[in-house]
Amino acid sequence: MDDLFLQHKELIENPTARVPICLVLDRSGSMSGEPIAELNKGVQLFIQSIRRDDIAAAAAEIAIVSFGDEAPRKELDFGSIERQKVPYLTASGLTPMGAAVNMALDMLELRKKMYQQTGVDYYQPWMVLMTDGAPTDDITQAAERSTQLALARKLTVFPIGIGPHADLSALKQFSPRRDPARLKGLNFSLFFEWLSKSVSAVSQSTPGERIPLPKTGGWDEL
Amino acid sequence: MISEWKAVSAHVMGRSHMKKQLPCQDHTFHITQNDVTAIVLADGAGSCPRSHEGAEIATTHCAYLLTHSFTDMIEKGDRELAQMILSEIKNQFPIDENEKDPVESMKQFASTLLFVAVRDDTYLAGHLGDGLIAYQEGEECKILSYPQNHEFINTTFFTTSLDALEHFQFYRGSVQQIHGFMLMSDGSAESLYSRKDQSLATAVNKMMGWLEKYPTDVVQEALMQNLKSMLREKTMDDCSLAMMKKLRTNEEIV
């Protein structure tokens, strides 16, 4: 009757389904000083929180695109979170938000293709867009791409304004399904803690499940 | 030629539902009646609070239909057959006639649906949603129907989906060369199906062999124990399996 027990070697090891997340972060001149320092701290905390959660760490794949100076910059490409080195962002220059979102969407598309080619299942990608100002480039095309994907439920957008001068109406153009939220003060740490919990919730979801995201814990303004 | 078939099925609550103290949303059913042997499996939709009831209704009523109307069903076209099965299931959902939004209420009972039924030397199989149907030909286990997900892992088709008729897949044929069938939910497929190679684990063949070697009650218990101790450990999801095996034909008996 020993053969009535299955052995591990007789089973398949499938790769964990992934949640690709692209952080699109403002590092324009106006973010100088405390805002960029707090943002950097928040990003560090986000990565650490994910690493501490076994399920989220196996599922989450994070990339970072920053926008400042004249053009967006790929700060961190998708990869295993255990091996990723978190970049330190420095503030300067303009706010090329449209080009940054285009870069982020291109990176997400490429990542999805890689998953498809290697037989890795994946959840709906996330794009977190954070700015303290208004775009200095044309956002029309990027907003249109983002909107189409969000409406087709192929992308979840989290638009976040930082401080009183963040242009929430510009952020809204990228996110037809979720209204922009304004960060309360410089509560980046609370926001990223909430984001890591949300990633954890999604990475444990099953077909047909509506995923209730955790309460914000006070990072947003009412 | 008349075949004799043995069937077993089992479902266990996954680690996620244990943690959240929610019911098991997978349900399985097997039956032999009116010369038809049928195995049926349904996986309730994650966030629908009554999908465990929906899964149970789907399995039992689909099995009832198969054992009572096999001849009629085998001759129907795919769309007509899908309509027949889905109507039978949806008519059983306990929805108040005065419900303000019956379509929305119906969604609470959403589940996937997989089945195989055999009578004489003919089989009929159906598949809506994720999970997988395997069959055994000679000593080899092969895939009859692959998981149907949308682009993303946490999306699939359910009995209550608006496009369910379009996505309900059917298979018909002879069992002369086929010795067994297995249904698995997506939770079990996590351990038994390689998404990269689209191939089956060797465990599938091994489990099919149990029905040949041991009495049904022993296999039933073994299935339950292995779902609990092995398959459930590799996923957060509920796990379920149903399988049937051809023992011998009347020619062999003679």
Chai-1 contact restraints between the chains, C-beta under 6 A:
chainA,res_idxA,chainB,res_idxB,connection_type,confidence,min_distance_angstrom,max_distance_angstrom,comment,restraint_id
A,L4,B,A222,contact,1.0,0.0,6.0,A-B,restraint_1
A,L6,B,A203,contact,1.0,0.0,6.0,A-B,restraint_2
A,L6,B,N226,contact,1.0,0.0,6.0,A-B,restraint_3
A,L6,B,M230,contact,1.0,0.0,6.0,A-B,restraint_4
A,E10,B,A201,contact,1.0,0.0,6.0,A-B,restraint_5
A,E10,B,T202,contact,1.0,0.0,6.0,A-B,restraint_6
A,E10,B,A203,contact,1.0,0.0,6.0,A-B,restraint_7
A,L11,B,S191,contact,1.0,0.0,6.0,A-B,restraint_8
A,L11,B,A201,contact,1.0,0.0,6.0,A-B,restraint_9
A,L11,B,A203,contact,1.0,0.0,6.0,A-B,restraint_10
A,I12,B,S191,contact,1.0,0.0,6.0,A-B,restraint_11
A,I12,B,S194,contact,1.0,0.0,6.0,A-B,restraint_12
A,I12,B,A201,contact,1.0,0.0,6.0,A-B,restraint_13
A,N14,B,E190,contact,1.0,0.0,6.0,A-B,restraint_14
A,N14,B,R195,contact,1.0,0.0,6.0,A-B,restraint_15
A,A17,B,I153,contact,1.0,0.0,6.0,A-B,restraint_16
A,G119,B,R195,contact,1.0,0.0,6.0,A-B,restraint_17
A,G119,B,K196,contact,1.0,0.0,6.0,A-B,restraint_18
A,D121,B,I153,contact,1.0,0.0,6.0,A-B,restraint_19
A,Y123,B,F152,contact,1.0,0.0,6.0,A-B,restraint_20
A,Y123,B,I153,contact,1.0,0.0,6.0,A-B,restraint_21
A,Y123,B,N154,contact,1.0,0.0,6.0,A-B,restraint_22
A,Q124,B,F152,contact,1.0,0.0,6.0,A-B,restraint_23
A,Q204,B,S16,contact,1.0,0.0,6.0,A-B,restraint_24
A,Q204,B,M236,contact,1.0,0.0,6.0,A-B,restraint_25
A,S205,B,N154,contact,1.0,0.0,6.0,A-B,restraint_26
A,T206,B,G46,contact,1.0,0.0,6.0,A-B,restraint_27
A,T206,B,D237,contact,1.0,0.0,6.0,A-B,restraint_28
A,P207,B,G46,contact,1.0,0.0,6.0,A-B,restraint_29
A,P207,B,D130,contact,1.0,0.0,6.0,A-B,restraint_30
A,P207,B,N154,contact,1.0,0.0,6.0,A-B,restraint_31
A,P207,B,T156,contact,1.0,0.0,6.0,A-B,restraint_32
A,G208,B,A45,contact,1.0,0.0,6.0,A-B,restraint_33
A,G208,B,G46,contact,1.0,0.0,6.0,A-B,restraint_34
A,E209,B,G46,contact,1.0,0.0,6.0,A-B,restraint_35
A,E209,B,S47,contact,1.0,0.0,6.0,A-B,restraint_36
A,R210,B,S47,contact,1.0,0.0,6.0,A-B,restraint_37
